[in-house]
Amino acid sequence: MKVDKKYNPPKFSEVMAQLSLVKLTWKGEDWSIGDWGRKHRVNVVKTNRSKENKVEIFNTFVAALLQVARTRGRYAERIELMKEYFQNFSDITEIKTREMLRENKYPWISRAINVILESQRLVQVSSFEWEGYFQESEANFENGFDKDKFLEINGAGPKGRDFALAQFSLYWCAIDRHLAHILDRTGLILHGFNDHGFGTNPSNRRNYKFMQQLVIQFSKETGWVPRSSEEWSPGAIDAALWLFGQGICKSNPECENCPTKNLCLAYRNKGY
């Protein structure tokens, strides 16, 4: 019997139109997926970017820089612990850093100590200014900002760096396995089929950069332009699809509850 497979990918605008009004509960609060991306994420970035205390910015940024595999769910706790332990740059010692990481149950303490102490040295150089750094990252977001000095720190990978930048800029998104699954299942990934880095493994550098560029492409298709919080910025897309992945498109997806199932290639072809 011939099986009629449907491989025409949905448009990004169609998927987001279906998702935007869906309400999900996160940490006791009800959010629409659209508001989580375009309002909540915008507010997070504005709040973080407006901070004047350099140590507070450091704590938020570096707590995110350490967010890699098997640390999920401890990011908010780590920020609070870093605020408690590191109220001044002079507080950032190897001993206190080790104590903080143990309390945070961080899995790779030696690696993390190096990231924190090297980041401290980097930001305490007289020429370093956080706002200038964020502006430089935004000027280079389309090429991946590969010359970022934070990437030169042993243990600070691109994914963690991108997640850290996403706390301070809507230009940035960090591609994780949840976002990769959604791009794959829905068929949105096929819009980049001819790209040389095509693939859905975020641990593969070429695949990672390909998916990041695809998110930027989708942003531009909605009318988003740099220096704007309107439409779907890369950060807003990342946040919205993250919430969708937490609430519906999980490792074991709840397809029958999904508003995009009639658009989704995996559901249409029963490949989920």
C-alpha distance (Angstrom), angle and dihedral (degrees) to the residues before:
residue distance angle dihedral
M1 . . .
K2 3.78 . .
V3 3.81 114.2 .
D4 3.78 114.8 -145.2
K5 3.80 105.5 -140.1
K6 3.79 118.5 -167.4
Y7 3.80 112.1 -149.1
N8 3.79 102.2 164.2
P9 3.81 104.3 121.2
P10 3.80 118.9 -134.0
K11 3.77 120.4 -113.1
F12 3.78 115.6 -101.5
S13 3.83 90.6 -126.3
E14 3.82 90.3 54.9
V15 3.80 92.8 51.2
M16 3.80 93.8 48.1
A17 3.79 92.3 45.6
Q18 3.81 88.5 57.4
L19 3.81 94.1 44.3
S20 3.78 102.2 41.2
L21 3.78 98.6 80.3
V22 3.80 96.7 41.0
K23 3.80 110.6 115.6
L24 3.78 122.2 -142.8
T25 3.78 132.8 172.8
W26 3.78 119.9 -120.9
K27 3.80 121.2 178.4
G28 3.78 91.9 -18.4
E29 3.81 96.3 -48.7
D30 3.80 127.5 106.2
W31 3.78 115.9 -131.4
S32 3.77 134.6 172.3
I33 3.78 110.5 -130.0
G34 3.80 89.3 -121.5
D35 3.80 94.1 53.0
W36 3.80 91.8 45.5
G37 3.80 89.3 57.7
R38 3.78 103.6 35.4
K39 3.81 101.4 30.8
H40 3.78 110.2 21.9
R41 3.81 94.3 42.5
V42 3.81 91.5 45.8
N43 3.80 90.7 51.8
V44 3.81 92.3 48.5
V45 3.80 91.0 52.7
K46 3.81 93.9 45.2
T47 3.80 91.8 49.0
N48 3.79 94.2 48.1
R49 3.81 93.9 43.2
S50 3.82 92.5 51.1
K51 3.80 93.7 57.3
E52 3.79 113.2 115.3
N53 3.79 98.9 -172.5
K54 3.80 104.8 96.7
V55 3.79 93.7 -157.2
E56 3.81 90.9 52.4
I57 3.81 90.1 52.0
F58 3.80 89.2 47.4
N59 3.80 91.8 52.2
T60 3.80 93.4 50.4
F61 3.80 94.2 44.1
V62 3.80 97.6 45.0
A63 3.81 93.5 42.5
A64 3.81 85.7 59.1
L65 3.81 92.5 42.1
L66 3.80 87.4 62.3
Q67 3.82 93.5 51.3
V68 3.79 102.4 111.7
A69 3.80 136.1 130.2
R70 3.80 115.9 -29.6
T71 3.81 93.6 12.2
R72 3.82 95.1 89.1
G73 3.79 113.5 133.2
R74 3.82 96.0 25.5
Y75 3.79 100.1 79.4
A76 3.83 97.3 94.2
E77 3.81 90.5 44.5
R78 3.80 90.4 50.1
I79 3.81 92.2 53.3
E80 3.79 90.7 53.2
L81 3.79 92.2 47.3
M82 3.79 91.9 49.2
K83 3.81 90.3 50.6
E84 3.79 88.4 52.1
Y85 3.81 96.1 46.0
F86 3.82 100.6 33.6
Q87 3.79 111.6 46.6
N88 3.80 91.5 143.8
F89 3.78 132.6 21.4
S90 3.80 88.8 -111.5
D91 3.83 87.6 64.2
I92 3.80 91.3 64.0
T93 3.78 100.6 95.7
E94 3.78 129.7 145.1
I95 3.81 91.9 -110.0
K96 3.82 95.4 51.3
T97 3.79 91.4 41.4
R98 3.79 91.1 54.4
E99 3.82 91.2 48.9
M100 3.81 91.9 50.0
L101 3.80 93.0 48.9
R102 3.80 92.3 49.0
E103 3.79 90.4 51.6
N104 3.80 88.3 48.8
K105 3.85 89.4 50.2
Y106 3.78 89.3 -128.7
P107 3.83 109.0 -179.9
W108 3.83 101.4 -142.7
I109 3.79 105.7 42.1
S110 3.83 99.4 167.1
R111 3.80 91.6 50.8
A112 3.80 92.2 47.0
I113 3.81 93.4 48.2
N114 3.79 88.9 55.9
V115 3.82 92.0 49.1
I116 3.80 93.1 49.5
L117 3.82 96.7 45.1
E118 3.81 94.2 43.4
S119 3.82 90.2 47.6
Q120 3.81 88.6 51.5
R121 3.81 90.8 53.6
L122 3.79 91.3 47.2
V123 3.81 96.7 52.1
Q124 3.80 93.9 43.3
V125 3.79 92.5 62.0
S126 3.80 105.2 114.4
S127 3.81 93.1 -122.3
F128 3.83 94.5 54.1
E129 3.82 118.8 103.4
W130 3.78 122.6 171.0
E131 3.81 95.7 -140.1
G132 3.79 91.6 49.5
Y133 3.79 89.6 49.6
F134 3.82 92.4 51.1
Q135 3.79 91.2 48.1
E136 3.81 90.6 50.1
S137 3.82 89.9 50.9
E138 3.82 90.4 51.8
A139 3.81 91.9 49.0
N140 3.81 88.2 55.2
F141 3.80 102.8 34.1
E142 3.80 94.8 113.2
N143 3.81 92.9 56.5
G144 3.81 93.1 44.4
F145 3.83 95.7 -108.2
D146 3.80 89.3 -102.0
K147 3.81 93.2 170.9
D148 3.79 91.8 64.4
K149 3.81 109.4 133.6
F150 3.81 90.7 -141.3
L151 3.81 87.1 67.4
E152 3.79 89.1 59.8
I153 3.81 90.5 64.4
N154 3.80 111.5 101.6
G155 3.82 106.4 -114.3
A156 3.81 97.1 21.1
G157 3.80 105.5 108.4
P158 3.82 130.1 -172.5
K159 3.81 94.8 -102.5
G160 3.80 93.6 54.1
R161 3.81 91.1 43.5
D162 3.80 91.5 50.8
F163 3.81 91.1 48.8
A164 3.81 89.2 50.7
L165 3.81 92.0 50.4
A166 3.82 90.2 47.2
Q167 3.81 88.3 64.4
F168 3.81 88.5 63.3
S169 3.80 105.6 28.4
L170 3.81 137.4 42.1
Y171 3.80 89.3 -147.7
W172 3.79 92.1 75.8
C173 3.78 135.8 74.2
A174 3.79 129.7 172.6
I175 3.80 114.1 -139.3
D176 3.80 110.7 -137.5
R177 3.79 132.1 169.1
H178 3.83 92.1 -91.3
L179 3.79 93.4 56.8
A180 3.82 90.7 42.2
H181 3.83 90.3 53.2
I182 3.80 91.6 52.0
L183 3.81 93.8 48.4
D184 3.80 88.6 48.4
R185 3.80 99.3 44.3
T186 3.79 97.1 44.7
G187 3.79 92.0 46.7
L188 3.81 92.8 -121.5
I189 3.81 86.7 125.1
L190 3.83 89.2 70.2
H191 3.80 91.0 70.6
G192 3.79 85.6 77.0
F193 3.80 96.9 42.3
N194 3.81 96.3 129.2
D195 3.80 94.9 49.3
H196 3.82 114.3 116.2
G197 3.82 91.1 -129.2
F198 3.80 95.7 50.4
G199 3.80 111.4 152.7
T200 3.79 143.2 97.7
N201 3.80 103.7 -122.8
P202 3.83 107.8 111.0
S203 3.82 89.6 -166.4
N204 3.80 89.0 63.2
R205 3.81 107.7 83.5
R206 3.82 95.0 -145.2
N207 3.82 92.3 47.7
Y208 3.80 90.5 46.3
K209 3.81 94.0 52.7
F210 3.80 90.8 44.0
M211 3.82 92.5 54.9
Q212 3.80 91.6 44.7
Q213 3.81 89.9 53.0
L214 3.80 89.6 48.2
V215 3.81 90.8 55.5
I216 3.82 89.2 50.2
Q217 3.83 88.7 50.6
F218 3.80 91.0 52.3
S219 3.81 89.8 49.1
K220 3.77 92.1 54.7
E221 3.80 91.3 47.4
T222 3.81 88.9 60.6
G223 3.80 90.4 54.3
W224 3.79 97.0 -101.2
V225 3.78 114.8 152.8
P226 3.82 128.9 -175.9
R227 3.82 116.2 -85.7
S228 3.79 89.5 31.1
S229 3.79 131.4 106.5
E230 3.81 90.6 -165.9
E231 3.80 124.4 107.3
W232 3.81 120.6 2.1
S233 3.78 110.3 -30.9
P234 3.84 117.1 -171.2
G235 3.81 88.8 -103.0
A236 3.80 92.6 50.4
I237 3.82 91.7 49.6
D238 3.79 90.8 48.8
A239 3.80 92.7 50.2
A240 3.81 94.9 44.8
L241 3.79 95.0 48.6
W242 3.81 89.9 44.6
L243 3.82 90.4 58.1
F244 3.82 89.9 44.9
G245 3.80 88.2 52.5
Q246 3.79 92.2 49.4
G247 3.79 94.6 48.6
I248 3.81 108.3 31.3
C249 3.82 117.5 -6.4
K250 3.81 94.0 57.4
S251 3.79 129.8 149.6
N252 3.80 83.9 -80.5
P253 3.81 98.2 35.0
E254 3.80 121.9 -143.4
C255 3.78 92.6 -137.0
E256 3.79 96.8 167.2
N257 3.82 89.2 59.8
C258 3.80 93.8 46.5
P259 3.82 118.2 109.0
T260 3.81 90.9 -155.5
K261 3.81 96.8 54.9
N262 3.79 93.6 109.1
L263 3.81 89.1 54.2
C264 3.79 97.2 39.3
L265 3.81 115.2 101.7
A266 3.80 93.3 -151.9
Y267 3.79 92.6 54.2
R268 3.80 94.3 41.8
N269 3.79 90.3 51.7
K270 3.84 94.3 35.1
G271 3.78 90.3 -122.0
Y272 3.79 99.1 132.7
